Amino acid sequence: MLVGSQLLQVFGRLESKSGVRHLIAQRLYDLTPLLTGLDVRSRDFQ
C-alpha cells in the first residue's frame, strides 16, 4: 500500500510550464521496510 508509506521512491519526469512544475510519476516503490531498526529519538528543540 503506497498511501501509507513512510518512505517512497519515485521515478518519473519533471515538467515545467508557465512557472508550474509537475512530477509525472512512472514508478513508485515503498521503501518503508528500510526504516526498520533505524534509531530515531525524539528531540525537544525549544
VMD Tcl script that draws the C-alpha trace (Angstrom):
set ca {
  {0.00 0.00 0.00}
  {1.69 3.19 -1.14}
  {-0.73 5.59 0.54}
  {0.52 4.55 3.98}
  {4.20 4.64 3.03}
  {6.66 6.43 5.27}
  {9.47 6.36 2.69}
  {8.57 6.46 -1.00}
  {10.90 6.34 -4.02}
  {9.55 7.92 -7.20}
  {10.88 7.55 -10.74}
  {9.48 9.83 -13.39}
  {9.99 13.15 -15.07}
  {9.62 16.77 -14.05}
  {7.68 19.06 -16.39}
  {7.60 22.83 -16.09}
  {5.27 25.19 -17.92}
  {4.36 28.80 -17.10}
  {6.08 28.58 -13.71}
  {4.14 25.47 -12.67}
  {6.02 22.22 -12.07}
  {4.52 18.77 -12.34}
  {6.09 15.47 -11.33}
  {4.91 12.77 -13.71}
  {5.45 9.59 -11.69}
  {6.12 6.45 -13.72}
  {7.20 4.04 -10.97}
  {6.61 4.14 -7.23}
  {8.38 1.97 -4.67}
  {7.54 1.61 -0.98}
  {10.88 1.69 0.84}
  {9.35 1.81 4.33}
  {10.96 -1.54 5.31}
  {14.38 0.16 5.04}
  {13.42 2.23 8.09}
  {13.18 -0.89 10.28}
  {15.76 -0.77 13.05}
  {16.52 2.91 12.48}
  {17.18 4.55 15.84}
  {15.01 7.67 15.89}
  {14.96 9.64 19.10}
  {12.58 12.46 19.85}
  {14.32 15.80 20.28}
  {12.96 18.85 22.05}
  {14.35 21.91 20.26}
  {12.59 24.55 22.37}
}
mol new
graphics top color blue
foreach p $ca { graphics top sphere $p radius 0.5 }
foreach p [lrange $ca 0 end-1] q [lrange $ca 1 end] { graphics top cylinder $p $q radius 0.2 }
display resetview
